[in-house]
Amino acid sequence: MTIEYHLYSSEGCHLCEQALDLFTQVTNQEVVKVIDIVDNELNEINLVELYGVHIPVLERLSDNTKLFWPFNIEQIKTFI
């Protein structure tokens, strides 16, 4: 299955866990990749600077549109 979304998160973030739980209630978890903003593999981008006070952030990779917390199941359904 292809990764279609990124969920920007950080270790121990309870809101990020809630966001992932909401997302998986709507669609398959295999289409989302959780990206830790502190320990990220996209080293050329400072994700802490971009998203530090906004996580969790859900990004649709097809057009790079982002959904910033707080969001609910209905907003996720509309987003995906």
BELTA-V900045 format. One record per residue. N is the residue number from 0. RES is the residue in three letters. PHI is phi as a letter, one per 20 degrees, with the letter a starting at -180 (none if undefined). OMEGA is omega in whole degrees, 0 to 359 (999 if undefined). NEAR is the number of other C-alpha atoms within 12 Angstrom. Layout:
<<N,RES,PHI,OMEGA,NEAR> <N,RES,PHI,OMEGA,NEAR>>
This chain:
<<0,MET,none,183,10> <1,THR,e,175,13> <2,ILE,f,181,18> <3,GLU,d,184,24> <4,TYR,c,168,33> <5,HIS,d,171,37> <6,LEU,d,179,42> <7,TYR,f,192,40> <8,SER,b,168,37> <9,SER,b,183,26> <10,GLU,g,178,18> <11,GLY,n,181,14> <12,CYS,e,182,22> <13,HIS,f,177,14> <14,LEU,f,178,25> <15,CYS,f,176,30> <16,GLU,f,177,22> <17,GLN,f,180,23> <18,ALA,f,178,33> <19,LEU,f,178,36> <20,ASP,f,178,23> <21,LEU,f,181,26> <22,PHE,f,183,36> <23,THR,f,173,23> <24,GLN,f,183,16> <25,VAL,e,184,21> <26,THR,b,184,19> <27,ASN,f,181,19> <28,GLN,f,182,22> <29,GLU,f,180,16> <30,VAL,e,180,23> <31,VAL,d,174,29> <32,LYS,d,178,27> <33,VAL,e,181,33> <34,ILE,d,177,29> <35,ASP,f,185,27> <36,ILE,f,180,32> <37,VAL,e,183,24> <38,ASP,d,187,17> <39,ASN,d,178,21> <40,GLU,e,177,15> <41,LEU,e,190,15> <42,ASN,g,181,13> <43,GLU,f,181,9> <44,ILE,d,177,14> <45,ASN,e,184,16> <46,LEU,f,177,26> <47,VAL,f,179,24> <48,GLU,f,182,12> <49,LEU,f,192,18> <50,TYR,c,188,26> <51,GLY,g,182,20> <52,VAL,e,184,19> <53,HIS,d,186,25> <54,ILE,f,1,38> <55,PRO,f,177,39> <56,VAL,c,178,41> <57,LEU,d,181,37> <58,GLU,d,174,31> <59,ARG,e,188,24> <60,LEU,f,182,20> <61,SER,f,180,14> <62,ASP,c,178,12> <63,ASN,m,175,16> <64,THR,f,183,17> <65,LYS,d,175,26> <66,LEU,d,184,30> <67,PHE,e,176,28> <68,TRP,f,8,28> <69,PRO,e,173,20> <70,PHE,b,182,26> <71,ASN,c,183,23> <72,ILE,g,180,22> <73,GLU,f,178,14> <74,GLN,f,177,19> <75,ILE,f,179,28> <76,LYS,g,178,16> <77,THR,f,183,13> <78,PHE,f,184,25> <79,ILE,e,999,27>>
